[in-house]
Amino acid sequence: MEFGVRTQKRMLRRALAVSATLLVVAASVACTTPAPKPTPTPTAIFASEDEALAAATDTYEKYTAAFDEANSRGGSDMSSLESYVTPEHLADLNQPGRLEENGWHTSGVSTFHVVGLDSVLDDGALVELGLNLCRDISEVRVLSADGTDVTPADRLNVLPLTVHFVSHETSPERLIVSEIESWLDNPAC
């Protein structure tokens, strides 16, 4: 009978051990939730504001050269700016202006210096950037069709501007001009 009691005790211990093991395994499976799948964090298009500033400055330099060239031909054809502006801004530029209406054209080139960034939004999919700058048109003369200088004597030669840029539709790292506005109330220039 002792043999039977020992066997029963051994079987009871084994059953308890197996039950305890199953309980621990079940508890660990039930309490563990699967790790959430990582969601990608948006990565900025530009590594820094300095990089964004450099891209904006490069675009505006090309824009200014194309703008000066178009105005030297009378300002009626602004298609050379198409690579540097949004379609909406190009439509604004193509509106007849004083040069075209009077048969005038310009001679000379403008320059600019950057005052600083006005704003930067870079969410990884789109960049919107405002750049404050001073455009110097002192070397640009307005000429009539016969070559007479008709540059207004009271013209401001340094224009404080905020140039707004957005990402190009197919190349987000390429900035294009979306709007240009004056900030005459700021004496930075």
PAZAPA-4460 file (N, C-alpha, C; in steps of 0.05 Angstrom, whole numbers, plus 32768, in hexadecimal, padded with zeros to 4 digits):
% residues 189
    n_x    n_y    n_z   ca_x   ca_y   ca_z    c_x    c_y    c_z   seq   type   mol
   8010   7FE8   8000   8000   8000   8000   8011   8019   8000     1      M     A
   8028   8016   800D   803A   802D   800D   8042   8034   7FF0     2      E     A
   8046   801F   7FE1   804E   8023   7FC5   8038   8033   7FB6     3      F     A
   8020   802D   7FBB   800A   803A   7FAF   8007   8057   7FB7     4      G     A
   800D   805D   7FD1   800C   8078   7FDB   8022   8089   7FCF     5      V     A
   803A   807D   7FCD   8050   808B   7FC1   804A   8092   7FA4     6      R     A
   803F   8080   7F96   8039   8084   7F7A   8024   809A   7F77     7      T     A
   8011   8099   7F89   7FFC   80AD   7F89   8007   80C9   7F8F     8      Q     A
   8019   80CA   7FA2   8026   80E4   7FA9   8036   80EE   7F92     9      K     A
   8045   80DB   7F85   8056   80E3   7F6E   8044   80ED   7F57    10      R     A
   802F   80E0   7F52   801C   80E8   7F3D   8010   8103   7F43    11      M     A
   8009   8106   7F5D   7FFD   8120   7F66   8011   8137   7F62    12      L     A
   802B   8132   7F69   803F   8146   7F65   8043   814D   7F48    13      R     A
   8044   8138   7F38   8047   813C   7F1B   802F   814C   7F10    14      R     A
   8018   8145   7F18   8000   8153   7F0F   8000   8170   7F17    15      A     A
   8009   8175   7F30   800B   8190   7F3A   8020   819F   7F2A    16      L     A
   8037   8193   7F25   804D   81A0   7F16   8044   81A6   7EFA    17      A     A
   8036   8193   7EED   802D   8198   7ED2   8018   81AE   7ED2    18      V     A
   8006   81AE   7EE5   7FF1   81C2   7EE8   7FFE   81DE   7EEC    19      S     A
   8011   81DF   7EFE   801F   81F8   7F04   802D   8203   7EEB    20      A     A
   803A   81F1   7EDC   8048   81F9   7EC4   8034   8203   7EAF    21      T     A
   801E   81F5   7EAC   8009   81FD   7E99   7FFD   8218   7EA1    22      L     A
   7FF9   821C   7EBB   7FEF   8235   7EC6   8001   824C   7EC0    23      L     A
   801C   8248   7EC4   8030   825D   7EBF   8030   8263   7EA1    24      V     A
   8030   824F   7E90   8031   8253   7E73   8018   8262   7E6A    25      V     A
   8001   8259   7E74   7FE7   8266   7E6D   7FE7   8283   7E76    26      A     A
   7FF1   8288   7E8E   7FF1   82A3   7E98   8003   82B5   7E88    27      A     A
   801A   82AA   7E81   802D   82BB   7E72   8023   82C1   7E56    28      S     A
   8015   82AE   7E4A   800A   82B2   7E2F   7FF2   82C6   7E31    29      V     A
   7FE1   82C2   7E45   7FCA   82D3   7E47   7FD1   82F0   7E4F    30      A     A
   7FE7   82F4   7E5E   7FEE   830F   7E67   8000   831E   7E53    31      C     A
   800A   8310   7E40   801C   831C   7E2D   800C   8324   7E15    32      T     A
   800C   833E   7E0E   7FFF   8347   7DF6   8015   8349   7DE1    33      T     A
   800E   8344   7DC9   8023   8346   7DB4   802D   8363   7DB2    34      P     A
   8046   8365   7DAD   8052   8380   7DAB   8046   838E   7D93    35      A     A
   803F   83A7   7D96   8033   83B6   7D80   8047   83B9   7D69    36      P     A
   803D   83B8   7D51   804F   83BB   7D3A   8058   83D8   7D3A    37      K     A
   8071   83DD   7D35   807B   83F9   7D35   806F   8408   7D1D    38      P     A
   8067   8421   7D23   805D   8432   7D0D   8074   8444   7D06    39      T     A
   8078   8448   7CEC   808E   845A   7CE4   808A   8476   7CED    40      P     A
   809F   8482   7CF6   809F   849D   7CFF   80A6   84AF   7CE7    41      T     A
   8096   84C3   7CE2   809C   84D4   7CCB   80B8   84E0   7CCD    42      P     A
   80C6   84DE   7CB8   80E1   84E9   7CB7   80E0   8503   7CA8    43      T     A
   80ED   8517   7CB2   80ED   8531   7CA5   80FB   852F   7C8A    44      A     A
   80F1   853E   7C77   80FD   853E   7C5C   8119   854A   7C5D    45      I     A
   811C   855F   7C6D   8137   856C   7C71   8142   8565   7C8C    46      F     A
   815B   8560   7C8E   8168   8557   7CA7   8169   856E   7CBB    47      A     A
   8168   8587   7CB1   816A   859E   7CC4   815D   85B6   7CB6    48      S     A
   8159   85CB   7CC7   814F   85E4   7CBC   8163   85F0   7CA9    49      E     A
   817D   85ED   7CAF   8192   85F7   7C9D   8190   85EB   7C81    50      D     A
   818B   85D1   7C81   8188   85C3   7C67   816F   85CD   7C58    51      E     A
   8159   85D2   7C66   8141   85DD   7C59   8146   85F9   7C50    52      A     A
   8155   8609   7C5F   815C   8624   7C58   816D   8624   7C3E    53      L     A
   8180   8612   7C3D   8191   8610   7C25   8181   8609   7C0C    54      A     A
   816E   85F7   7C0F   815D   85EF   7BF8   814B   8606   7BEF    55      A     A
   8140   8615   7C02   812F   862C   7BFC   8140   8642   7BEF    56      A     A
   8157   8647   7BF9   8169   865C   7BEE   8171   8655   7BD1    57      T     A
   8177   863B   7BCD   817F   8632   7BB2   8167   8636   7B9E    58      D     A
   814F   862F   7BA7   8138   8632   7B95   8133   8650   7B90    59      T     A
   8135   8660   7BA4   812F   867D   7BA0   8144   868A   7B8E    60      Y     A
   815D   8681   7B90   8172   868B   7B7E   816B   8685   7B61    61      E     A
   8163   866D   7B5C   815B   8665   7B40   8142   8674   7B37    62      K     A
   812F   8677   7B4A   8116   8685   7B44   811D   86A2   7B3C    63      Y     A
   812E   86AF   7B4C   8135   86CB   7B47   8142   86CF   7B2C    64      T     A
   8155   86BD   7B25   8162   86BE   7B0B   814E   86BB   7AF4    65      A     A
   813C   86A8   7AF7   8127   86A4   7AE2   8114   86BC   7AE1    66      A     A
   810D   86C7   7AF8   80FB   86DE   7AF9   8108   86F6   7AEC    67      F     A
   8121   86FC   7AF3   812F   8713   7AE6   8131   870F   7AC8    68      D     A
   8136   86F7   7ABF   8139   86F1   7AA3   811E   86F5   7A95    69      E     A
   8108   86EB   7AA1   80ED   86EF   7A95   80E6   870C   7A93    70      A     A
   80EC   871C   7AA7   80E6   8738   7AA7   80F8   8748   7A93    71      N     A
   810F   873E   7A8E   8121   874B   7A7A   8115   8748   7A5E    72      S     A
   8103   8735   7A5B   80F5   8731   7A41   80D9   873D   7A42    73      R     A
   80D2   874C   7A56   80B8   875A   7A57   80A4   874D   7A6A    74      G     A
   80AB   8737   7A76   809A   872B   7A8B   8081   871E   7A81    75      G     A
   807D   871B   7A67   8065   870E   7A5D   8066   86F0   7A5D    76      S     A
   807E   86E5   7A5E   8080   86C7   7A5E   8090   86BF   7A77    77      D     A
   8082   86B4   7A8A   808F   86AC   7AA3   8093   868E   7AA4    78      M     A
   8091   8680   7A8E   8093   8663   7A8D   80AE   8659   7A97    79      S     A
   80C3   866A   7A96   80DD   8661   7AA0   80DE   865D   7ABE    80      S     A
   80C9   8667   7ACC   80C7   8664   7AE9   80B8   864A   7AF1    81      L     A
   80AD   863C   7ADE   809C   8625   7AE3   80A9   8611   7AF6    82      E     A
   80C2   860C   7AF3   80D0   85F8   7B04   80D4   8601   7B21    83      S     A
   80D0   861A   7B26   80D6   8625   7B41   80BD   862E   7B50    84      Y     A
   80A5   862C   7B45   808D   8636   7B52   8076   8622   7B50    85      V     A
   8062   8626   7B61   804A   8617   7B60   803A   8620   7B47    86      T     A
   8028   860F   7B3D   8017   8618   7B27   8007   8631   7B2D    87      P     A
   7FFE   8633   7B46   7FEE   864B   7B4E   7FFF   8664   7B4E    88      E     A
   8018   8662   7B57   8029   867A   7B57   8031   8681   7B3A    89      H     A
   8035   866D   7B29   803B   8673   7B0D   8024   8681   7B00    90      L     A
   800B   8679   7B07   7FF3   8687   7AFC   7FF3   86A4   7B04    91      A     A
   7FFA   86AA   7B1E   7FFC   86C5   7B27   8011   86D5   7B18    92      D     A
   8028   86C8   7B13   803E   86D6   7B05   8037   86DC   7AE8    93      L     A
   8026   86CB   7ADD   801F   86CE   7AC1   8009   86E4   7ABC    94      N     A
   7FFF   86EF   7AD2   7FEC   8705   7ACF   7FFB   871D   7AC3    95      Q     A
   7FEF   872B   7AB0   7FFD   8742   7AA5   8004   8757   7ABB    96      P     A
   801C   8760   7ABA   8025   8774   7ACE   802D   878E   7AC0    97      G     A
   8039   87A0   7AD0   8040   87BB   7AC5   8054   87B9   7AAE    98      R     A
   8067   87A6   7AB0   807B   87A4   7A9A   806D   879D   7A80    99      L     A
   805D   8788   7A80   804F   877F   7A68   803B   8794   7A5E   100      E     A
   802C   87A0   7A70   8018   87B3   7A68   8024   87CC   7A5B   101      E     A
   803C   87D3   7A64   8049   87EC   7A59   805E   87E6   7A43   102      N     A
   8062   87CC   7A3E   8077   87C5   7A2A   8093   87C9   7A34   103      G     A
   8096   87C8   7A4F   80B0   87CC   7A5B   80BE   87B1   7A5F   104      W     A
   80D8   87B3   7A67   80E7   879C   7A6E   80FC   87A5   7A82   105      H     A
   810A   8792   7A8E   811F   879A   7AA1   813B   8793   7A97   106      T     A
   814E   879F   7AA4   816A   879A   7A9F   8178   8798   7ABA   107      S     A
   8189   8784   7ABD   8197   8780   7AD6   818C   8768   7AE5   108      G     A
   819A   8762   7AFB   8191   874B   7B0B   818E   8754   7B28   109      V     A
   817C   8746   7B35   8177   874C   7B52   8188   8738   7B62   110      S     A
   818C   873F   7B7B   8199   872D   7B8E   8188   872B   7BA7   111      T     A
   8190   871B   7BB9   8181   8719   7BD2   8194   870F   7BE8   112      F     A
   818C   8714   7C00   8199   8707   7C17   8183   86FE   7C2A   113      H     A
   8188   86E7   7C36   8175   86DA   7C48   8177   86E7   7C63   114      V     A
   8160   86ED   7C6E   815E   86F8   7C89   815B   86E0   7C9D   115      V     A
   814A   86CD   7C95   8146   86B5   7CA6   812D   86A6   7C9F   116      G     A
   8129   8690   7CAC   8111   8680   7CA8   80FA   868D   7CB7   117      L     A
   80E3   868F   7CAA   80CB   8699   7CB6   80BC   8681   7CC3   118      D     A
   80BB   866B   7CB5   80AD   8653   7CC0   80B7   863B   7CB1   119      S     A
   80B5   8624   7CBE   80BC   860A   7CB1   80A9   85F5   7CBB   120      V     A
   809C   85E7   7CA9   808C   85CF   7CB0   8097   85B9   7C9E   121      L     A
   80A1   85A4   7CAB   80AC   858D   7C9C   80A2   8574   7CAA   122      D     A
   808C   8569   7C9F   8080   8552   7CAD   8088   8537   7CA0   123      D     A
   809B   8537   7C8F   80A4   851F   7C82   8097   851A   7C68   124      G     A
   8081   8526   7C62   8073   8523   7C49   8072   853D   7C39   125      A     A
   8073   8553   7C48   806F   856D   7C3C   8080   8581   7C4B   126      L     A
   808B   8594   7C3D   809A   85AA   7C49   808C   85C4   7C41   127      V     A
   8087   85D5   7C55   807E   85F0   7C51   8092   8602   7C5F   128      E     A
   809C   8616   7C51   80B1   8626   7C5D   80AD   8643   7C55   129      L     A
   80B1   8655   7C68   80B0   8672   7C62   80CC   867D   7C66   130      G     A
   80D6   868C   7C53   80F1   8697   7C54   80F0   86B5   7C52   131      L     A
   80FA   86C3   7C66   80FC   86E0   7C65   8116   86E8   7C58   132      N     A
   8114   86F9   7C44   812C   8702   7C36   8128   871F   7C2D   133      L     A
   813F   872A   7C25   813F   8745   7C1A   8148   8744   7BFD   134      C     A
   8136   874B   7BEB   813D   874A   7BCE   8146   8766   7BC6   135      R     A
   815E   8767   7BBB   816B   8780   7BB3   8167   8783   7B95   136      D     A
   8157   8797   7B8C   8153   879C   7B70   8160   87B6   7B66   137      I     A
   8173   87BF   7B76   8180   87D9   7B6F   818F   87D8   7B54   138      S     A
   8197   87C0   7B4B   81A5   87BE   7B31   8192   87B7   7B1A   139      E     A
   8178   87B7   7B20   8164   87B1   7B0B   8158   87CB   7B02   140      V     A
   815A   87D0   7AE9   814E   87E8   7ADD   8135   87E0   7ACD   141      R     A
   8121   87F1   7ACD   8109   87ED   7ABC   810D   87FF   7AA4   142      V     A
   810A   87F2   7A8C   810F   8801   7A73   80F6   87FF   7A61   143      L     A
   80F1   8816   7A54   80DB   8816   7A40   80E4   8807   7A27   144      S     A
   80D1   8804   7A14   80D7   87F6   79FC   80EE   8802   79EC   145      A     A
   80F1   881D   79EF   8107   882A   79E0   8121   882C   79F1   146      D     A
   8121   8820   7A08   8139   881F   7A19   813C   8835   7A2D   147      G     A
   8127   8846   7A30   8128   885C   7A43   8124   8850   7A5F   148      T     A
   8134   885A   7A72   8131   8851   7A8E   8118   885D   7A9A   149      D     A
   8105   884C   7AA2   80EC   8855   7AAE   80EA   884B   7ACA   150      V     A
   8100   8844   7AD6   8101   8839   7AF2   80F6   884F   7B04   151      T     A
   80E2   884A   7B14   80D8   885E   7B26   80EE   8868   7B39   152      P     A
   80F0   8882   7B3C   8105   888E   7B4D   8100   8887   7B6B   153      A     A
   80E7   8884   7B72   80E1   887F   7B8F   80DE   8861   7B95   154      D     A
   80E6   8850   7B83   80E3   8833   7B87   80F4   882A   7B9E   155      R     A
   80EA   8817   7BAE   80FA   880A   7BC3   810D   87F7   7BB5   156      L     A
   8127   87F9   7BBB   813B   87E9   7BAE   8140   87CF   7BBD   157      N     A
   8138   87CE   7BD6   813B   87B5   7BE6   811F   87AE   7BF0   158      V     A
   8116   8797   7BE8   80FB   878E   7BEF   80FB   8778   7C04   159      L     A
   80EF   877D   7C1B   80ED   8767   7C2F   80D6   8754   7C27   160      P     A
   80DD   873B   7C23   80CA   8727   7C1A   80CA   870E   7C2C   161      L     A
   80B2   8702   7C2D   80B0   86E7   7C38   80A8   86D6   7C20   162      T     A
   80BA   86C3   7C1A   80B5   86B0   7C04   80AC   8696   7C11   163      V     A
   8095   868D   7C08   808A   8673   7C12   8090   865D   7BFE   164      H     A
   809A   8647   7C09   80A1   8630   7BF9   8090   8618   7C02   165      F     A
   808C   8605   7BEF   8080   85EB   7BF6   8090   85D6   7BE7   166      V     A
   808C   85BD   7BF0   8098   85A7   7BE3   808D   85A3   7BC7   167      S     A
   809E   859C   7BB5   8095   8595   7B9A   8085   857B   7B9C   168      H     A
   8070   8579   7B8C   805D   8563   7B8D   806A   8548   7B8B   169      E     A
   807D   8544   7B79   808A   852A   7B75   80A5   8527   7B82   170      T     A
   80B1   853D   7B8B   80CB   853C   7B98   80CA   854D   7BB1   171      S     A
   80C2   8542   7BC8   80BD   8552   7BE0   80D6   8561   7BE9   172      P     A
   80EE   8558   7BE2   8106   8566   7BEB   810C   857F   7BDA   173      E     A
   80FD   8582   7BC4   8100   8599   7BB2   80EB   85AE   7BBA   174      R     A
   80F4   85C5   7BC1   80E1   85DB   7BC8   80DB   85ED   7BB0   175      L     A
   80C2   85F6   7BAF   80BA   8609   7B9B   80AB   8620   7BA8   176      I     A
   80AC   8637   7B9B   80A0   864F   7BA5   8081   864D   7BA2   177      V     A
   8073   8652   7BB8   8056   8652   7BB6   804A   866E   7BB9   178      S     A
   8058   8680   7BC5   804E   869B   7BC9   8065   86AD   7BD2   179      E     A
   8063   86C7   7BCB   8076   86DB   7BD4   8066   86F3   7BDE   180      I     A
   806C   86FB   7BF6   805F   8712   7C02   8073   8725   7C0E   181      E     A
   806B   873E   7C10   807D   8752   7C1C   8078   8753   7C3A   182      S     A
   808D   875A   7C48   808A   8760   7C65   8097   877B   7C6A   183      W     A
   808B   878F   7C5E   8095   87AA   7C5F   8097   87B5   7C7B   184      L     A
   8087   87AB   7C8E   8087   87B5   7CA9   80A0   87AC   7CB8   185      D     A
   80B1   879A   7CAD   80C8   8791   7CBA   80E1   879F   7CB0   186      N     A
   80F0   87AD   7CC1   8107   87BC   7CB7   8121   87AC   7CB4   187      P     A
   811F   8792   7CB1   8136   8780   7CAF   8147   8785   7C97   188      A     A
   813C   8791   7C82   814B   8796   7C69   8158   87B1   7C6A   189      C     A
***
